[in-house]
Amino acid sequence: MKILITGGAGYIGNTIASACLDAGHEVVLLDDLSAGRREFVHDLLFYERNVGDQTLLDRVTPTNTATVLSQSSVPSGNELPKADSVSV
Ligand SMILES: NC(=O)c1ccc[n+]([C@@H]2O[C@H](COP(=O)([O-])OP(=O)(O)OC[C@H]3O[C@@H](n4cnc5c(N)ncnc54)[C@H](O)[C@@H]3O)[C@@H](O)[C@H]2O)c1
């Protein structure tokens, strides 16, 4: 399967990516690096984009999507609650 992981450069996204690769799946990462870490990207196909980029999402055409992004900072989430409100 081709699995898109949004928030893929984050802690949980990196863990899911490793598990997917171990299971033999193709992995594509999307992350705006607002809190992610580039070293979690490794040599995977990576799009440094906001998850609201519908044009890109239409182009990637994954078999499955794991959505593990959010603002991990509670103050930021309170200040910008709509930043996470997208549908993938
Ligand atoms: N880490 C834990 O132990 C844990 C436990 C339970 C639940 N969770 C939940 O899992 C989710 C992920 O947690 P995490 O620890 O991996 O956080 P994280 O901050 O490490 O990863 C989130 C990633 O999402 C990215 N991101 C945020 N908004 C984005 C956007 N609009 N577009 C693209 N990328 C965006 C960030 O850059 C970051 O890389 C959160 O919802 C968190 O509450 C985490």
The ligand as a MOL file (V3000), in Angstrom:
LIG
                    3D

  0  0  0     0  0            999 V3000
M  V30 BEGIN CTAB
M  V30 COUNTS 44 48 0 0 0
M  V30 BEGIN ATOM
M  V30 1 N 3.4920 11.9020 21.5850 0
M  V30 2 C 2.6450 11.2160 22.3560 0
M  V30 3 O 3.0430 10.5040 23.3140 0
M  V30 4 C 1.1550 11.2490 22.0750 0
M  V30 5 C 0.3170 10.4710 22.8590 0
M  V30 6 C -1.0420 10.4690 22.5930 0
M  V30 7 C -1.5540 11.2530 21.5610 0
M  V30 8 N -0.7300 12.0090 20.8280 0 CHG=1
M  V30 9 C -1.3140 12.8050 19.7490 0
M  V30 10 O -0.7540 12.4160 18.4910 0
M  V30 11 C -0.6600 13.5520 17.6320 0
M  V30 12 C 0.7890 13.7440 17.1890 0
M  V30 13 O 1.6080 13.9050 18.3280 0
M  V30 14 P 3.1840 14.0200 18.2130 0
M  V30 15 O 3.7520 13.7970 19.5530 0
M  V30 16 O 3.6530 13.1780 17.0670 0 CHG=-1
M  V30 17 O 3.3330 15.5860 17.8750 0
M  V30 18 P 4.4690 16.2700 17.0050 0
M  V30 19 O 4.3800 17.7400 17.2740 0
M  V30 20 O 5.7790 15.5820 17.2080 0
M  V30 21 O 3.9800 15.9490 15.5230 0
M  V30 22 C 2.9450 16.6610 14.9030 0
M  V30 23 C 3.4580 17.0280 13.5280 0
M  V30 24 O 2.4160 17.6530 12.8040 0
M  V30 25 C 2.9970 18.7080 12.0410 0
M  V30 26 N 1.9220 19.6280 11.7510 0
M  V30 27 C 1.1580 20.3140 12.6520 0
M  V30 28 N 0.2220 21.0300 12.0150 0
M  V30 29 C 0.3890 20.7820 10.6720 0
M  V30 30 C -0.2820 21.2320 9.4950 0
M  V30 31 N -1.3330 22.0690 9.5580 0
M  V30 32 N 0.1510 20.7910 8.2990 0
M  V30 33 C 1.2080 19.9250 8.2140 0
M  V30 34 N 1.8790 19.4570 9.3070 0
M  V30 35 C 1.4660 19.8910 10.5110 0
M  V30 36 C 4.1070 19.2670 12.9210 0
M  V30 37 O 5.1060 19.9560 12.1980 0
M  V30 38 C 4.6450 17.9940 13.5820 0
M  V30 39 O 5.7140 17.4270 12.8410 0
M  V30 40 C -1.1990 14.7390 18.4540 0
M  V30 41 O -2.5590 14.8770 18.1530 0
M  V30 42 C -1.0000 14.2910 19.8860 0
M  V30 43 O -1.9060 14.9520 20.7410 0
M  V30 44 C 0.6220 12.0260 21.0510 0
M  V30 END ATOM
M  V30 BEGIN BOND
M  V30 1 1 1 2
M  V30 2 2 2 3
M  V30 3 1 2 4
M  V30 4 1 4 5
M  V30 5 2 4 44
M  V30 6 2 5 6
M  V30 7 1 6 7
M  V30 8 2 7 8
M  V30 9 1 8 9
M  V30 10 1 8 44
M  V30 11 1 9 10
M  V30 12 1 9 42
M  V30 13 1 10 11
M  V30 14 1 11 12
M  V30 15 1 11 40
M  V30 16 1 12 13
M  V30 17 1 13 14
M  V30 18 2 14 15
M  V30 19 1 14 16
M  V30 20 1 14 17
M  V30 21 1 17 18
M  V30 22 2 18 19
M  V30 23 1 18 20
M  V30 24 1 18 21
M  V30 25 1 21 22
M  V30 26 1 22 23
M  V30 27 1 23 24
M  V30 28 1 23 38
M  V30 29 1 24 25
M  V30 30 1 25 26
M  V30 31 1 25 36
M  V30 32 1 26 27
M  V30 33 1 26 35
M  V30 34 2 27 28
M  V30 35 1 28 29
M  V30 36 1 29 30
M  V30 37 2 29 35
M  V30 38 1 30 31
M  V30 39 2 30 32
M  V30 40 1 32 33
M  V30 41 2 33 34
M  V30 42 1 34 35
M  V30 43 1 36 37
M  V30 44 1 36 38
M  V30 45 1 38 39
M  V30 46 1 40 41
M  V30 47 1 40 42
M  V30 48 1 42 43
M  V30 END BOND
M  V30 END CTAB
M  END
